[in-house]
Amino acid sequence: MKNVFKLITLLFALGAVLPLHATPTAAPDTWGGDFASRPRLTGDWGGVRDDMADKGVTLDVDTYWMPQTILSGGKDETSASWGNVITALKVDTGKAGMWKGGHFKVQTVTSFGNNLISETGTFVPANLSWLLPSVAESRDTHEWH
């Protein structure tokens, strides 16, 4: 416990002594363009996204979806899908008219669905989705049957 306290004290001391360097988030010149060339699937939202970026506000929503199936073997031949949604709000306070040189980012990570890790019946996972956060009720994957 004493070592943890010393480590925390050291980190706070270093944080107070060393300067913090906020870095701006680069935004593309435009979020628009044709389907194949624009930086995000939803485009520039009728110009709103470009206007927001000019004022220092960027909103990103990224979704990852992993459908999974055990074709043969395992404890059960079943299917499931699992996904992750990452939402990030980034603000350049200089462009937003607040204060020069400031930047902040608020990010959320949300998971949905279920993975098949407990149904494979093996020591090697079907995929690595179990490494990411999940809101689903977890099952004990270390049981021997």
HUDA-V48734 format. One record per residue. N is the residue number from 1. RES is the residue in three letters. OMEGA is omega in whole degrees, 0 to 359 (NA if undefined). Layout:
n = <N	N>
res = <RES	RES>
omega = <OMEGA	OMEGA>
//
This chain:
n = <1	2	3	4	5	6	7	8	9	10	11	12	13	14	15	16	17	18	19	20	21	22	23	24	25	26	27	28	29	30	31	32	33	34	35	36	37	38	39	40	41	42	43	44	45	46	47	48	49	50	51	52	53	54	55	56	57	58	59	60	61	62	63	64	65	66	67	68	69	70	71	72	73	74	75	76	77	78	79	80	81	82	83	84	85	86	87	88	89	90	91	92	93	94	95	96	97	98	99	100	101	102	103	104	105	106	107	108	109	110	111	112	113	114	115	116	117	118	119	120	121	122	123	124	125	126	127	128	129	130	131	132	133	134	135	136	137	138	139	140	141	142	143	144	145>
res = <MET	LYS	ASN	VAL	PHE	LYS	LEU	ILE	THR	LEU	LEU	PHE	ALA	LEU	GLY	ALA	VAL	LEU	PRO	LEU	HIS	ALA	THR	PRO	THR	ALA	ALA	PRO	ASP	THR	TRP	GLY	GLY	ASP	PHE	ALA	SER	ARG	PRO	ARG	LEU	THR	GLY	ASP	TRP	GLY	GLY	VAL	ARG	ASP	ASP	MET	ALA	ASP	LYS	GLY	VAL	THR	LEU	ASP	VAL	ASP	THR	TYR	TRP	MET	PRO	GLN	THR	ILE	LEU	SER	GLY	GLY	LYS	ASP	GLU	THR	SER	ALA	SER	TRP	GLY	ASN	VAL	ILE	THR	ALA	LEU	LYS	VAL	ASP	THR	GLY	LYS	ALA	GLY	MET	TRP	LYS	GLY	GLY	HIS	PHE	LYS	VAL	GLN	THR	VAL	THR	SER	PHE	GLY	ASN	ASN	LEU	ILE	SER	GLU	THR	GLY	THR	PHE	VAL	PRO	ALA	ASN	LEU	SER	TRP	LEU	LEU	PRO	SER	VAL	ALA	GLU	SER	ARG	ASP	THR	HIS	GLU	TRP	HIS>
omega = <179	179	178	178	178	179	179	178	179	180	177	179	178	178	179	184	184	179	177	181	175	180	179	177	180	176	178	178	176	176	182	181	179	187	184	187	182	185	179	184	186	174	186	177	179	180	182	182	177	178	179	180	177	179	174	182	179	177	178	173	179	180	176	181	183	172	185	177	170	185	178	181	181	178	182	175	188	178	176	173	182	180	183	176	178	179	181	174	182	182	170	187	176	179	181	178	180	176	185	174	181	179	171	183	175	185	175	176	181	178	177	179	181	174	185	185	183	182	185	181	182	176	179	183	177	175	183	181	179	177	185	182	180	177	180	178	185	176	180	182	182	178	174	180	NA>
//
